[in-house]
Amino acid sequence: MLLINGCTPGDAFSEEPPAMHWAQFLSAFFFTGCLAVPILLAVTGATAWQASLLNLASILILCIACGLGLVYQKGWLGEGMLGDSLLS
């Protein structure tokens, strides 16, 4: 995500920067590795299933936290739902 944010311009109507495809590739590569490595280690018996499931659960919690942060930052909740009631 940091790679994509660093390679995108602030203007939504400008052309895609030349390094954008590399940022997308590296982000997908690292995220796939975060998911695939624990599964491969568990399947081959190098680690216990509990350790791999714990690792996958932590990645899921991180994705949920990033998603909720994005929703709150963009203001997609609106006034009727949570809004700013948590900060008041």
C-alpha positions in Angstrom: 0.0 0.0 0.0 2.9 2.4 0.7 4.3 1.6 -2.7 1.1 2.4 -4.4 0.5 5.6 -2.4 4.1 6.7 -3.1 3.8 6.2 -6.9 0.4 7.8 -7.5 0.0 11.5 -8.2 -2.4 13.7 -6.2 -4.3 14.5 -9.4 -6.9 11.9 -10.3 -7.0 13.0 -14.0 -3.3 12.8 -14.8 -1.9 9.8 -16.6 -0.6 6.8 -14.7 3.0 7.3 -13.6 5.6 5.0 -15.1 6.4 3.2 -11.8 2.8 2.5 -11.0 2.8 -1.0 -12.5 5.9 -1.9 -10.4 4.3 -0.7 -7.3 1.2 -2.8 -8.0 3.3 -5.9 -8.8 5.5 -5.6 -5.6 2.4 -5.0 -3.4 0.7 -8.1 -4.8 3.9 -10.1 -4.5 4.5 -9.3 -0.9 0.8 -9.7 0.1 0.7 -13.1 -1.7 3.8 -14.1 0.2 2.2 -13.2 3.5 -0.7 -15.5 2.7 1.1 -18.3 0.9 4.1 -18.9 3.1 2.2 -19.8 6.3 0.0 -22.2 4.3 2.9 -23.8 2.6 4.8 -24.2 5.9 1.7 -25.8 7.4 1.1 -28.2 4.5 4.7 -29.4 4.5 4.6 -29.9 8.2 7.4 -27.4 9.0 5.1 -25.6 11.4 2.0 -26.5 13.3 -1.4 -25.6 11.9 -2.2 -23.4 14.9 0.8 -21.2 14.2 -0.2 -20.8 10.5 -3.8 -20.0 11.4 -2.6 -17.4 14.0 -0.5 -15.8 11.3 -3.4 -15.7 8.8 -5.7 -14.3 11.4 -3.3 -11.5 12.2 -3.2 -10.6 8.5 -7.0 -10.6 8.3 -7.1 -8.3 11.4 -4.6 -6.0 9.7 -6.7 -5.9 6.5 -9.9 -5.2 8.4 -8.2 -2.4 10.4 -6.8 -0.8 7.2 -10.3 -1.1 5.5 -12.0 0.5 8.5 -9.4 3.3 8.6 -10.0 4.0 4.9 -13.8 4.0 5.4 -13.5 6.4 8.3 -10.9 8.6 6.4 -13.1 8.9 3.3 -16.2 9.6 5.4 -18.3 6.8 3.8 -20.1 6.2 7.1 -22.2 9.3 6.8 -23.9 11.2 9.7 -26.6 8.6 10.4 -24.2 5.7 11.3 -21.1 6.1 13.5 -20.0 9.4 12.1 -18.1 11.5 14.7 -20.1 10.1 17.7 -17.0 8.1 18.8 -14.9 11.3 19.1 -17.5 13.5 20.8 
